[in-house]
Amino acid sequence: ICFWLFGYGFAYGKTAGGFIGTDNFGIEQIKNGAGAGGSDGWEGWFFQWAFAGTAATIVSGSVAERTKFEAYLIYSAICTIFIYPVVVHWGWGSGWLSAWGARPDDQGNARPILAGDSTSNGMIDFAGSGIVHMVGGFSGLMGAVLVGPRNGRFDENGKPNPQAGHNTTLMALGTTILWFGWYGFNCGSTLMISGGAANVAAKVAVTTTISAASGCLTATIVGRVFEKNFDIGLALNGILAALVGITANCCVVNPWAAFLIGIISAFVYYGAHCTILKLKIDDPLDAFPIHGCCGAWALLATGIFCTDANVQYAAYPNVNDACSSGEQFGVQIIGMISIAAWSCVMSGGAFFLIKATVGLRVDAAIEDEGLDVSEHGAKAYDEGGVSGGVANGNKVAPFTVGNGNQATEFFGN
């Protein structure tokens, strides 16, 4: 609702100096027949709404298990109304970083950073490593810092206590769903299927797959070497890290580069994971290492591995040598720093104001009881055990389920 009423207009409205959009609030310009035989714009809003939801929900992983639900709702509104849409305008609208018509002059000519003419591309972030994932990841970092770590996350010496996820099967299922859904975001970011866009979407599917696979393999090896076991959670996060790492550049790099990007993404994720623990920052789902740090790496990787031929194949509007000359890498650095700074300052300010007014954190007793009970009035897990079995003719084979430190055996007829 916030993105419909305000966010989309700030993101894609007529630019005010390349900073923010100024019209099309409540999608007033999207209506039947608005496209004069072409697209009326409905699908554009829907696709961008999904991205906005992603940027806001990434933050929930960083502040989970100790944050007031109303505080998170307030932050989500601020994010989807203002923080995220401004970055969208910069990079995907007609803002100062955009590769798609940046800061048009009176004649409608784009003026992309750095040169201000067709010899520059603007920032390349095809499906949102910086615009979506960095905003969510760096905002999550600020939330985690201001809300503080969960009770018992660190011992009296500041060392992290293990707090593993409760269900590895669901972790794997969730990662599989995300990987599958990523094709919708990355391949769908062609925004069309005609005029050669189908070829670009197919290439994007290939580079996305290779990166995710190499990230998984690398994280698995990293776990065996540094954690002394084949850590399933680490491997799954390696997939997500590599998916974030390829999202910005999936259409402008070759398959061999996608393979390397996935490998490096896994190391970036693991390094960031260890670093924030040393700093006593509690990010339960590693949202900042995965989305923030790997999103930043993705923007840099775009400048490192892009080729001018691939940029043209992906239908970016300007023909130049920005990749081979190194200019594109400089543009990507500027974009990365700008998005990180904006996200930290704005989200940090938002979380600070929320903390000073309605409060960010639940009481310690409520945290220990569990927010499922205190905030939502229902238990997420039935600690009393369940009954059941596997059908076997007219009998049901017994099985056991945990009940505290006991194990209860059930039979059925």
C-alpha positions as CSV (number, residue, x, y, z in Angstrom):
1,I,0.0,0.0,0.0
2,C,2.8,2.4,0.9
3,F,4.6,1.7,-2.4
4,W,1.4,2.1,-4.4
5,L,0.5,5.4,-2.8
6,F,3.9,7.0,-2.6
7,G,6.9,4.8,-3.3
8,Y,6.4,4.1,-7.0
9,G,6.0,7.9,-7.7
10,F,9.2,8.7,-5.9
11,A,10.9,5.9,-7.8
12,Y,9.7,6.5,-11.3
13,G,8.1,9.9,-11.4
14,K,9.4,12.9,-13.2
15,T,12.9,13.6,-11.8
16,A,13.8,16.4,-9.6
17,G,17.5,16.9,-10.3
18,G,18.1,13.2,-10.7
19,F,17.4,12.7,-7.0
20,I,13.7,11.7,-6.6
21,G,10.5,11.3,-8.6
22,T,7.8,13.9,-8.3
23,D,4.6,12.5,-9.8
24,N,2.5,9.4,-10.6
25,F,1.6,8.9,-6.9
26,G,-1.1,6.3,-6.5
27,I,-0.1,5.2,-10.0
28,E,-2.4,7.9,-11.4
29,Q,-0.7,7.7,-14.8
30,I,-1.2,4.0,-15.2
31,K,-4.7,3.3,-16.6
32,N,-6.5,1.5,-19.4
33,G,-5.2,2.6,-22.7
34,A,-2.3,4.7,-21.2
35,G,0.2,2.8,-23.5
36,A,-1.6,3.8,-26.7
37,G,-1.6,0.2,-27.9
38,G,1.6,-0.8,-26.0
39,S,2.0,-1.5,-22.3
40,D,-0.3,0.5,-20.1
41,G,2.2,0.0,-17.2
42,W,0.3,-2.3,-14.9
43,E,3.0,-5.0,-15.0
44,G,5.7,-2.5,-14.3
45,W,4.1,-1.5,-11.0
46,F,3.6,-5.1,-10.0
47,F,7.1,-6.2,-10.8
48,Q,8.6,-3.2,-8.9
49,W,6.3,-3.8,-6.0
50,A,7.8,-7.3,-5.6
51,F,11.3,-5.7,-5.5
52,A,10.1,-3.2,-2.9
53,G,8.8,-6.0,-0.7
54,T,12.1,-7.8,-1.0
55,A,14.1,-4.8,0.2
56,A,11.9,-4.3,3.2
57,T,11.8,-8.0,4.3
58,I,15.5,-8.5,4.1
59,V,15.7,-6.3,7.1
60,S,13.5,-8.7,9.2
61,G,16.3,-11.3,9.1
62,S,18.7,-9.0,10.9
63,V,16.4,-7.9,13.7
64,A,14.6,-11.2,14.2
65,E,13.6,-12.7,17.6
66,R,13.9,-9.5,19.7
67,T,12.2,-6.6,17.8
68,K,8.7,-5.2,18.4
69,F,6.4,-6.1,15.5
70,E,5.0,-2.5,15.4
71,A,8.6,-1.2,15.2
72,Y,9.2,-3.4,12.2
73,L,6.0,-2.3,10.5
74,I,6.9,1.4,11.0
75,Y,10.3,0.8,9.5
76,S,8.9,-1.1,6.5
77,A,6.6,1.8,5.8
78,I,9.5,4.2,5.8
79,C,11.6,1.9,3.6
80,T,8.9,1.4,1.0
81,I,7.7,5.0,0.9
82,F,11.1,6.8,0.8
83,I,14.4,5.0,1.5
84,Y,14.2,2.3,-1.2
85,P,12.3,4.3,-3.9
86,V,15.0,7.1,-3.9
87,V,17.7,4.5,-4.7
88,V,15.4,3.0,-7.4
89,H,15.1,6.5,-8.9
90,W,18.8,6.9,-8.9
91,G,19.6,3.6,-10.6
92,W,16.5,2.5,-12.6
93,G,14.5,5.6,-13.0
94,S,15.9,8.8,-14.5
95,G,18.2,9.5,-11.6
96,W,21.8,10.5,-11.5
97,L,23.2,6.9,-11.5
98,S,20.8,5.5,-14.1
99,A,21.8,3.7,-17.2
100,W,18.3,4.2,-18.6
101,G,17.9,7.9,-19.3
102,A,19.8,9.7,-16.5
103,R,18.9,13.3,-15.7
104,P,17.5,14.2,-19.1
105,D,18.1,17.7,-20.4
106,D,15.5,19.9,-22.0
107,Q,15.6,18.0,-25.2
108,G,15.3,14.6,-23.4
109,N,18.9,13.6,-23.9
110,A,20.2,11.4,-21.1
111,R,23.3,12.6,-19.1
112,P,24.7,9.4,-17.5
113,I,27.5,9.6,-15.0
114,L,30.5,10.2,-15.6
115,A,30.8,11.8,-19.0
116,G,27.2,12.9,-19.3
117,D,26.9,11.6,-22.8
118,S,26.8,8.3,-24.7
119,T,30.4,7.6,-23.9
120,S,29.2,6.5,-20.5
121,N,26.7,3.9,-19.4
122,G,25.7,4.9,-15.9
123,M,25.6,2.3,-13.2
124,I,24.9,-1.2,-14.3
125,D,22.7,-3.1,-11.8
126,F,20.6,-5.3,-14.0
127,A,18.3,-6.9,-11.3
128,G,19.1,-5.1,-8.1
129,S,22.2,-6.3,-6.2
130,G,22.8,-2.7,-5.1
131,I,19.4,-1.1,-5.5
132,V,17.5,-3.9,-3.8
133,H,19.9,-6.1,-1.8
134,M,22.3,-3.5,-0.6
135,V,19.5,-1.3,0.7
136,G,18.0,-4.2,2.6
137,G,21.3,-5.5,3.8
138,F,22.8,-2.3,5.1
139,S,19.5,-1.2,6.6
140,G,19.4,-4.6,8.4
141,L,22.9,-3.9,9.7
142,M,21.8,-0.6,11.2
143,G,18.7,-2.3,12.7
144,A,20.8,-5.1,14.3
145,V,23.2,-2.6,15.8
146,L,20.5,-0.4,17.3
147,V,18.3,-3.2,18.6
148,G,21.3,-5.1,20.0
149,P,22.0,-8.9,20.1
150,R,19.6,-11.5,21.3
151,N,19.8,-12.6,24.9
152,G,22.6,-15.2,25.3
153,R,24.0,-14.7,21.8
154,F,27.4,-13.8,23.2
155,D,29.0,-15.0,26.4
156,E,30.6,-12.9,29.1
157,N,33.8,-12.8,27.1
158,G,32.1,-11.7,23.9
159,K,32.4,-15.0,22.1
160,P,29.3,-16.1,20.2
161,N,27.2,-18.9,21.5
162,P,25.9,-21.3,18.9
163,Q,22.2,-20.7,18.0
164,A,21.5,-22.9,15.1
165,G,18.3,-22.9,13.0
166,H,15.6,-25.2,14.2
167,N,14.9,-27.1,11.0
168,T,17.5,-27.9,8.3
169,T,14.9,-29.3,6.0
170,L,12.9,-26.1,6.0
171,M,16.1,-24.2,5.5
172,A,16.9,-26.2,2.4
173,L,13.3,-25.9,1.1
174,G,13.4,-22.1,1.6
175,T,16.7,-21.8,-0.3
176,T,15.3,-23.9,-3.1
177,I,12.3,-21.7,-3.4
178,L,14.4,-18.6,-3.4
179,W,16.8,-20.0,-6.0
180,F,13.8,-20.8,-8.2
181,G,12.2,-17.4,-7.6
182,W,15.5,-15.7,-8.5
183,Y,14.9,-16.6,-12.1
184,G,11.8,-14.5,-12.1
185,F,13.7,-11.5,-10.8
186,N,16.8,-11.9,-12.9
187,C,15.4,-13.2,-16.2
188,G,12.3,-11.1,-15.7
189,S,14.4,-8.0,-15.5
190,T,14.6,-8.0,-19.3
191,L,11.1,-6.6,-18.9
192,M,10.1,-8.0,-22.2
193,I,10.4,-11.2,-24.3
194,S,10.5,-9.9,-27.9
195,G,13.2,-8.2,-29.9
196,G,16.0,-10.4,-28.7
197,A,15.1,-10.1,-25.0
198,A,14.4,-13.9,-24.9
199,N,18.0,-14.6,-25.7
200,V,19.1,-12.2,-23.0
201,A,16.8,-13.8,-20.5
202,A,18.1,-17.3,-21.4
203,K,21.7,-16.1,-20.9
204,V,20.7,-14.6,-17.6
205,A,19.3,-18.0,-16.5
206,V,22.6,-19.7,-17.4
207,T,24.9,-17.2,-15.6
208,T,22.6,-17.2,-12.5
209,T,22.7,-21.0,-12.3
210,I,26.5,-21.2,-12.7
211,S,27.1,-18.6,-10.0
212,A,24.7,-20.1,-7.5
213,A,26.2,-23.6,-8.0
214,S,29.8,-22.4,-7.6
215,G,28.8,-20.4,-4.5
216,C,27.3,-23.5,-3.0
217,L,30.4,-25.7,-3.7
218,T,32.7,-23.0,-2.4
219,A,30.8,-22.5,0.8
220,T,30.7,-26.3,1.4
221,I,34.5,-26.4,1.1
222,V,34.9,-23.4,3.3
223,G,32.8,-25.1,5.9
224,R,34.9,-28.2,5.8
225,V,38.2,-26.3,6.0
226,F,37.3,-23.7,8.6
227,E,34.4,-25.2,10.5
228,K,35.7,-28.8,10.3
229,N,32.4,-30.1,8.9
230,F,30.2,-30.0,5.9
231,D,27.9,-27.3,7.2
232,I,24.5,-27.4,5.4
233,G,23.5,-23.9,6.5
234,L,26.8,-22.5,5.3
235,A,26.3,-24.2,1.9
236,L,22.8,-22.9,1.6
237,N,23.9,-19.4,2.4
238,G,26.6,-19.8,-0.2
239,I,23.9,-20.2,-2.8
240,L,22.1,-17.1,-1.7
241,A,25.4,-15.1,-1.5
242,A,26.3,-16.1,-5.1
243,L,22.8,-15.3,-6.3
244,V,23.1,-11.8,-4.9
245,G,26.6,-11.6,-6.4
246,I,25.4,-12.4,-9.9
247,T,22.2,-10.3,-9.9
248,A,23.7,-7.0,-10.9
249,N,25.8,-8.4,-13.7
250,C,24.0,-11.5,-14.9
251,C,23.5,-10.1,-18.4
252,V,26.9,-8.4,-19.0
253,V,29.3,-11.2,-18.0
254,N,30.3,-14.5,-19.6
255,P,29.7,-17.9,-18.0
256,W,33.3,-18.3,-16.8
257,A,33.0,-14.9,-15.0
258,A,29.8,-16.0,-13.4
259,F,31.6,-19.1,-12.1
260,L,34.3,-16.9,-10.5
261,I,31.7,-14.4,-9.1
262,G,30.0,-17.2,-7.3
263,I,33.2,-18.5,-5.8
264,I,34.2,-15.0,-4.6
265,S,30.7,-14.3,-3.3
266,A,31.0,-17.3,-0.9
267,F,34.2,-15.9,0.5
268,V,32.8,-12.4,0.8
269,Y,29.8,-13.9,2.7
270,Y,31.9,-16.0,5.1
271,G,34.3,-13.2,5.8
272,A,31.5,-10.7,6.6
273,H,29.8,-13.4,8.7
274,C,32.9,-13.8,10.9
275,T,33.6,-10.1,11.0
276,I,30.2,-9.0,12.4
277,L,30.4,-11.8,15.0
278,K,33.8,-10.4,16.2
279,L,32.1,-7.0,16.4
280,K,29.4,-8.5,18.5
281,I,26.7,-7.7,16.0
282,D,23.9,-10.3,16.0
283,D,22.4,-10.8,12.5
284,P,20.4,-14.1,12.9
285,L,19.9,-14.7,9.2
286,D,23.2,-13.2,8.0
287,A,21.2,-10.7,6.0
288,F,24.0,-8.1,6.0
289,P,26.7,-10.5,4.9
290,I,24.6,-12.1,2.2
291,H,22.6,-9.1,0.9
292,G,24.7,-6.1,2.0
293,C,28.2,-7.3,1.4
294,C,27.6,-9.6,-1.5
295,G,25.4,-6.9,-3.1
296,A,28.4,-4.5,-2.8
297,W,30.7,-7.1,-4.3
298,A,28.2,-7.6,-7.2
299,L,28.4,-4.0,-8.2
300,L,32.2,-4.2,-8.2
301,A,32.2,-7.5,-10.0
302,T,30.1,-5.8,-12.7
303,G,32.8,-3.3,-13.4
304,I,35.5,-6.0,-13.3
305,F,34.0,-8.7,-15.5
306,C,31.6,-6.8,-17.8
307,T,32.5,-6.6,-21.5
308,D,31.4,-3.9,-23.9
309,A,30.0,-6.5,-26.3
310,N,27.9,-8.0,-23.5
311,V,26.6,-4.6,-22.5
312,Q,25.3,-4.1,-26.0
313,Y,23.9,-7.6,-26.2
314,A,21.9,-6.8,-23.1
315,A,20.5,-3.8,-24.9
316,Y,21.9,-1.0,-22.7
317,P,21.3,2.1,-24.8
318,N,24.9,3.5,-25.3
319,V,27.6,2.2,-27.4
320,N,31.1,2.8,-25.9
321,D,34.2,1.2,-24.3
322,A,33.3,2.0,-20.7
323,C,34.0,-1.6,-19.6
324,S,37.3,-2.1,-21.4
325,S,38.6,1.4,-20.5
326,G,37.9,0.9,-16.8
327,E,35.4,3.7,-16.5
328,Q,32.6,1.4,-15.7
329,F,34.4,0.1,-12.6
330,G,34.7,3.7,-11.4
331,V,31.0,4.2,-11.9
332,Q,30.2,1.0,-10.0
333,I,32.4,2.1,-7.0
334,I,30.5,5.5,-6.9
335,G,27.2,3.7,-7.0
336,M,28.2,1.2,-4.3
337,I,29.4,3.9,-1.9
338,S,26.4,6.1,-2.5
339,I,23.9,3.3,-1.9
340,A,25.7,2.1,1.2
341,A,25.9,5.6,2.7
342,W,22.3,6.5,1.9
343,S,21.0,3.2,3.3
344,C,23.0,3.4,6.5
345,V,22.2,7.1,7.2
346,M,18.5,6.9,6.4
347,S,17.7,3.6,8.0
348,G,19.9,4.3,11.0
349,G,18.0,7.6,11.5
350,A,14.7,5.7,11.1
351,F,15.6,3.0,13.6
352,F,16.9,5.6,16.1
353,L,13.7,7.6,16.0
354,I,11.6,4.4,16.3
355,K,13.8,3.4,19.3
356,A,13.3,6.8,20.9
357,T,9.5,6.8,20.5
358,V,7.7,3.5,20.3
359,G,10.8,1.5,21.2
360,L,12.6,-1.2,19.2
361,R,13.0,-4.1,21.5
362,V,10.7,-6.3,23.5
363,D,11.2,-6.9,27.2
364,A,13.7,-9.7,28.1
365,A,10.9,-11.9,29.5
366,I,8.9,-11.6,26.3
367,E,12.0,-12.4,24.3
368,D,12.6,-15.5,26.4
369,E,9.0,-16.6,26.0
370,G,9.1,-16.1,22.3
371,L,7.6,-13.5,20.1
372,D,5.3,-16.0,18.5
373,V,3.4,-16.1,21.8
374,S,3.8,-12.4,22.9
375,E,3.4,-10.7,19.6
376,H,1.1,-13.0,17.7
377,G,-0.8,-15.0,20.4
378,A,0.2,-18.4,19.1
379,K,3.0,-20.9,19.6
380,A,5.1,-21.6,16.5
381,Y,6.0,-25.1,17.9
382,D,3.9,-27.5,19.9
383,E,6.3,-28.5,22.7
384,G,3.9,-31.2,23.9
385,G,4.5,-33.6,21.1
386,V,2.2,-34.9,18.3
387,S,0.8,-38.3,17.6
388,G,0.8,-40.1,14.3
389,G,2.4,-42.8,12.3
390,V,3.0,-44.3,8.9
391,A,0.1,-46.3,7.5
392,N,0.7,-50.0,7.2
393,G,-2.4,-51.9,6.3
394,N,-4.9,-51.5,9.2
395,K,-2.0,-50.8,11.6
396,V,0.0,-47.6,11.9
397,A,3.7,-48.1,12.5
398,P,5.0,-46.4,15.6
399,F,7.4,-43.4,15.6
400,T,8.9,-41.2,18.3
401,V,9.0,-37.4,18.6
402,G,10.9,-35.3,21.0
403,N,9.2,-33.9,24.1
404,G,11.6,-31.9,26.0
405,N,14.4,-34.3,27.0
406,Q,12.1,-37.3,26.7
407,A,11.0,-39.3,23.7
408,T,7.4,-40.5,23.5
409,E,6.3,-43.4,21.4
410,F,3.0,-43.3,19.6
411,F,0.8,-46.0,18.2
412,G,-2.3,-45.8,16.1
413,N,-5.1,-48.2,15.0
